[in-house]
Amino acid sequence: MADAQIILAYSRGAGIVALASGEEYASAHEALAESGFQRGDAGVYRLPAEDPDVSRTTMAGLVRCAEEHGATVTTSSRRFLGDAAEDLARLLPGRWDAQVEVYSHPVWQEDLVPWLWDSGELGRAVQSQRIPYAALLTDRASGITLMLVERPGHQLDYLVGAFAPRAFSEEGYGDPHAPASIVLSPFPGRAARAITERYLPAFDRAVHARRTAAVSDALDRIRTEHDAWTAMVASGRYSDATPLGIDALGADTAQFLDTAWREFLTVVDHAPVLLDRCRPAATPWPQDAEALAQLADAVADAAAVREDLSCGTPLTRPQRSARTWPAIENWLAHGASFLRQARSATPHPQPALKVSAPPLALPPGRPAPRR
């Protein structure tokens, strides 16, 4: 593979577009600029001339300039990816924005790996195959960002997956709860239906499962710390059997409460959304309704403490603990009821999408990298 490549494609709105790729992509940029292409958003070049004769002359000049700069020129068999993304954005329910990202240097593509929340073909492709560009589709309401790419090794198909949601933006890579990307048809209507009926519901279920697991893990860690602290207090000794010092109990209690509070912030982050979905009356455990109401009040109390602290309200450690430990204790007592209700509230697939346009075949044809 050459160190510098120029990929040409056809766009219905911009005409001929070009993208530079390779470790020496700057040479491709120079060839495009010298031959008359104009650089636009996201590093996508376009040929502005409307006159076919001028376009042919410019294309011939591009081939010569590319050769002089050591770059190769290839023509994509597909239409411009940005057009496909715009068609999907128009057909998906809600309001979606579409934009193209160009990963000219291979390292830029590697920057995507920690952010991509995928357990399927897209995740594997980003790590093992060259993907010089992609389109991002962002839902304005939810903030969900999908990644659309041309499926490597196939002439027509696309792949779509997602970046990690904001709540798990630093934990997406390797997450066992991540949904699997899906293959999309080259027909925009069918592709939109696949995203709406298959991928987005799977993404929603994955987020729900990830939130539930985060709360469960936080409660387990708090419970483990609490059990160790309780055992130490009862024995009067450290875990290595050394007798407690005169001030040890107070210091260790403070440390335990600090640790419990830090872990409980995970519950504060994720439990409210899950509580909103719980419907105890529709489960085999309708009696959980009272416990869930107590848990909702408890997490709201803890959220108020965090808000006070973030606003600079002075709280001593004893004051903070007096306000937060009852909430934590409540969750330790009723956490099992919450978890079974949350797992029962896993969202179901959404109704089928009514496509507003017939499925026409596509004609041939990080922002700056996320770091």
C-alpha positions in Angstrom: 0.0 0.0 0.0 1.3 3.4 -1.0 2.1 5.9 1.8 -0.2 8.4 0.3 -3.6 7.7 -1.4 -6.3 9.8 -2.9 -9.8 8.3 -2.8 -12.4 9.8 -5.2 -16.1 9.4 -4.9 -19.2 11.0 -6.2 -21.5 13.2 -4.1 -24.9 14.3 -5.3 -24.4 17.7 -3.7 -20.7 18.4 -4.1 -19.9 16.5 -7.3 -16.5 14.8 -7.2 -15.0 14.6 -3.7 -11.6 13.4 -2.7 -10.1 12.2 0.6 -6.4 11.8 1.5 -5.1 8.8 3.3 -1.8 7.2 4.3 1.1 8.0 6.5 2.3 10.5 3.9 -1.2 12.0 3.5 0.2 15.5 3.4 1.6 14.7 -0.1 -1.9 13.8 -1.2 -3.2 17.1 0.2 -0.6 18.9 -1.8 -1.5 17.1 -5.0 -5.2 17.9 -4.5 -4.6 21.6 -3.9 -2.2 22.0 -6.8 -4.6 20.3 -9.2 -7.5 22.6 -8.3 -9.5 20.7 -5.7 -10.8 22.8 -2.8 -10.6 21.7 0.8 -13.9 21.7 2.8 -15.1 20.5 6.2 -13.5 17.6 7.9 -10.7 17.5 5.3 -12.9 16.5 2.4 -11.8 18.0 -0.9 -14.2 18.8 -3.7 -14.0 19.6 -7.4 -16.0 22.8 -7.8 -16.0 23.1 -11.6 -19.4 22.5 -13.2 -18.1 22.4 -16.7 -17.4 18.7 -17.8 -14.4 19.8 -19.9 -12.9 21.6 -16.9 -13.5 18.6 -14.7 -11.8 16.3 -17.1 -8.8 18.6 -17.3 -8.7 18.9 -13.5 -8.8 15.1 -13.1 -6.0 14.6 -15.6 -4.0 17.2 -13.7 -4.7 15.4 -10.5 -3.3 12.1 -11.8 -0.1 14.0 -12.9 0.2 15.8 -9.6 -0.4 12.7 -7.6 2.3 10.9 -9.5 4.7 13.7 -8.8 4.0 13.6 -5.1 4.2 9.8 -4.9 0.4 9.4 -4.3 -2.0 6.9 -5.9 -5.5 7.8 -7.1 -8.4 5.3 -6.7 -12.1 5.7 -7.5 -14.6 4.3 -5.0 -17.3 2.1 -6.4 -19.7 3.6 -4.0 -21.2 7.1 -3.7 -19.8 9.4 -1.1 -20.4 8.1 2.4 -21.6 11.5 3.6 -24.6 11.2 1.3 -25.5 7.8 2.7 -25.3 9.2 6.2 -27.6 12.1 5.3 -30.2 9.7 3.9 -30.2 7.7 7.1 -30.3 10.9 9.3 -33.4 11.9 7.4 -35.2 8.5 7.7 -34.4 7.8 11.4 -37.0 8.8 13.9 -36.2 12.1 15.8 -33.6 14.6 14.7 -30.2 13.3 13.7 -27.1 15.2 12.6 -24.6 13.6 10.1 -21.0 14.5 9.6 -18.0 12.9 8.0 -14.7 12.2 9.8 -11.5 11.5 7.8 -8.8 9.5 9.5 -6.0 10.2 7.0 -3.2 8.9 9.2 -3.6 5.3 10.5 -2.9 6.5 14.0 -6.0 8.6 14.0 -8.0 5.5 13.3 -6.4 3.8 16.4 -7.6 6.7 18.5 -11.2 5.5 17.9 -10.7 2.2 19.7 -11.1 3.4 23.3 -14.3 5.2 22.4 -16.1 2.6 20.3 -18.6 0.6 22.2 -18.9 -2.5 20.1 -18.6 -6.2 20.4 -19.1 -7.0 16.8 -17.6 -6.7 13.3 -17.2 -2.9 13.4 -15.0 -3.0 16.5 -12.8 -5.8 15.0 -12.5 -3.9 11.7 -11.4 -0.7 13.3 -8.7 -2.5 15.1 -7.5 -4.7 12.2 -8.3 -3.1 8.9 -7.8 0.3 7.3 -10.8 2.6 7.6 -9.8 6.0 6.2 -13.1 7.7 6.9 -16.5 7.3 8.6 -19.7 9.1 9.1 -21.1 9.9 12.5 -24.9 10.1 13.2 -25.8 11.9 16.4 -29.3 12.0 17.9 -29.9 15.5 19.2 -32.3 14.3 22.0 -30.4 11.4 23.5 -26.8 12.2 22.4 -26.3 8.7 21.0 -23.6 8.8 18.3 -23.5 6.0 15.7 -20.5 5.3 13.5 -21.2 4.3 9.9 -18.5 2.8 7.7 -18.2 1.0 4.4 -17.9 -2.7 5.2 -14.4 -3.8 4.5 -14.1 -6.4 1.9 -17.6 -5.9 0.5 -18.8 -3.8 -2.4 -22.2 -2.7 -1.1 -22.8 -3.2 2.6 -22.2 -0.9 5.5 -21.5 -1.4 9.2 -23.0 0.6 12.0 -22.1 0.7 15.6 -21.9 3.2 18.4 -19.6 5.2 20.6 -19.8 4.6 24.3 -22.6 6.6 25.9 -21.5 9.6 28.0 -22.1 7.8 31.2 -19.4 5.2 30.2 -17.3 7.2 27.8 -14.1 6.1 29.5 -15.1 2.5 29.9 -16.3 1.5 26.4 -13.4 -0.6 25.2 -13.7 -4.3 26.0 -17.0 -3.8 27.8 -18.8 -7.2 27.8 -22.2 -5.3 27.8 -21.4 -3.5 24.5 -23.9 -4.2 21.7 -22.8 -5.8 18.5 -22.6 -3.7 15.3 -24.9 -4.7 12.5 -24.5 -5.0 8.7 -26.6 -2.5 6.7 -28.1 -2.9 3.3 -27.2 -0.4 0.6 -30.9 0.6 0.4 -31.5 3.6 2.7 -35.0 2.6 3.8 -34.0 -0.9 4.8 -30.9 0.4 6.5 -33.0 2.9 8.5 -35.4 0.1 9.5 -32.5 -2.1 10.6 -31.1 0.6 12.8 -34.5 1.5 14.3 -35.9 -1.9 14.8 -32.7 -3.9 15.6 -29.7 -1.8 16.5 -31.2 1.1 18.7 -33.3 -1.3 20.8 -30.2 -3.5 21.3 -28.2 -0.4 22.2 -30.9 0.6 24.7 -30.9 -2.8 26.3 -27.1 -2.8 26.5 -27.1 0.6 28.3 -29.7 -0.6 30.7 -27.7 -3.8 31.5 -24.5 -1.7 31.9 -26.2 0.7 34.3 -27.6 -2.2 36.3 -24.2 -3.9 36.5 -22.6 -0.7 37.6 -25.0 -0.3 40.5 -24.7 -3.9 41.4 -20.9 -3.8 41.4 -20.8 -0.6 43.5 -23.2 -2.0 46.1 -21.0 -5.2 46.2 -17.9 -3.2 46.8 -19.6 -1.1 49.6 -20.9 -4.3 51.2 -17.5 -5.9 51.1 -15.9 -2.8 52.8 -18.8 -2.7 55.3 -18.4 -6.4 56.2 -14.6 -5.9 56.7 -15.1 -2.8 58.8 -17.8 -4.5 60.9 -15.6 -7.6 61.5 -12.7 -5.4 62.5 -14.8 -3.4 65.0 -16.1 -6.7 66.5 -12.7 -8.2 66.8 -10.9 -5.2 68.0 -8.0 -6.0 65.6 -6.9 -5.2 62.1 -7.2 -7.9 59.4 -3.6 -9.0 60.2 -4.6 -9.6 63.8 -2.7 -6.5 65.1 -4.6 -4.9 68.0 -6.3 -1.6 67.1 -4.6 1.5 68.3 -6.4 4.0 70.5 -7.4 6.3 67.6 -7.7 3.5 65.0 -11.4 3.0 65.2 -12.2 6.6 64.4 -9.7 6.8 61.5 -10.8 3.5 60.0 -14.4 4.4 60.3 -13.8 7.7 58.5 -11.8 5.9 55.8 -14.6 3.4 55.4 -17.3 6.1 55.1 -15.2 8.0 52.5 -14.8 4.9 50.4 -18.5 4.1 50.7 -19.4 7.6 49.6 -17.1 7.4 46.5 -18.6 4.1 45.5 -22.1 5.3 46.1 -21.7 8.1 43.6 -22.0 5.4 40.9 -25.4 4.5 42.3 -26.3 8.2 42.3 -25.3 8.4 38.6 -27.2 5.4 37.3 -30.0 4.4 39.6 -32.5 7.2 38.9 -32.8 6.2 35.2 -33.3 2.6 36.2 -35.8 3.4 38.9 -37.9 5.3 36.4 -38.3 2.2 34.4 -39.2 -0.2 37.2 -42.8 -1.3 37.4 -43.2 -3.5 40.4 -46.9 -4.2 39.8 -46.0 -5.9 36.5 -43.5 -8.3 38.1 -43.8 -11.3 40.5 -42.7 -8.9 43.3 -45.2 -6.1 43.6 -44.3 -5.7 47.2 -41.0 -4.1 46.1 -42.9 -0.9 45.4 -42.4 0.5 48.9 -38.7 -0.4 48.9 -38.2 1.3 45.6 -39.8 4.4 46.8 -37.4 4.5 49.8 -34.5 3.9 47.5 -35.6 6.8 45.2 -35.7 9.1 48.2 -32.4 7.9 49.5 -30.6 8.5 46.1 -32.2 11.9 45.9 -30.8 12.8 49.3 -27.4 11.7 48.2 -27.6 13.6 45.0 -28.5 16.8 47.0 -25.3 16.3 49.0 -23.2 16.0 45.9 -24.8 19.1 44.5 -24.1 21.0 47.7 -20.4 19.9 47.6 -20.1 20.8 43.9 -21.5 24.3 44.6 -18.9 24.8 47.4 -21.2 24.4 50.4 -19.0 23.7 53.3 -19.6 20.3 54.8 -17.4 18.7 57.4 -16.8 15.0 57.0 -19.2 14.1 59.9 -21.9 16.3 58.4 -21.5 14.7 55.0 -21.5 11.2 56.6 -24.6 12.0 58.7 -26.5 12.9 55.5 -25.2 10.2 53.2 -24.7 7.0 55.3 -28.5 6.5 55.9 -29.0 6.6 52.1 -26.1 4.1 51.6 -27.5 1.9 54.4 -30.9 1.9 52.8 -29.5 0.8 49.5 -27.5 -2.0 51.2 -30.7 -3.2 52.8 -32.9 -3.1 49.7 -30.4 -3.5 46.9 -31.6 -7.0 46.0 -35.1 -5.8 45.5 -33.9 -3.0 43.3 -31.7 -5.3 41.2 -34.4 -7.8 40.4 -36.8 -5.0 39.5 -34.2 -3.3 37.3 -33.5 -6.6 35.5 -37.2 -7.1 35.0 -37.4 -3.7 33.4 -35.1 -4.4 30.6 -36.5 -2.5 27.6 -38.3 -4.4 24.8 -37.8 -3.8 21.0 -39.5 -0.8 19.6 -42.4 -0.8 17.1 -41.4 -1.0 13.4 -40.4 2.2 11.7 -42.7 3.6 9.0 -40.3 4.6 6.3 -41.3 7.9 4.6 -39.5 7.1 1.3 -39.2 4.0 -0.9 -35.9 2.0 -0.5 -34.0 3.1 -3.5 -30.6 1.6 -4.3 -27.6 3.7 -3.6 -25.9 4.9 -6.8 -22.2 3.9 -7.2 -19.9 6.1 -6.7 -13.1 12.2 16.5 -14.5 15.4 14.6 -11.0 15.7 14.0 -9.9 12.3 15.3 -11.2 11.5 18.8 -8.3 11.4 21.0 
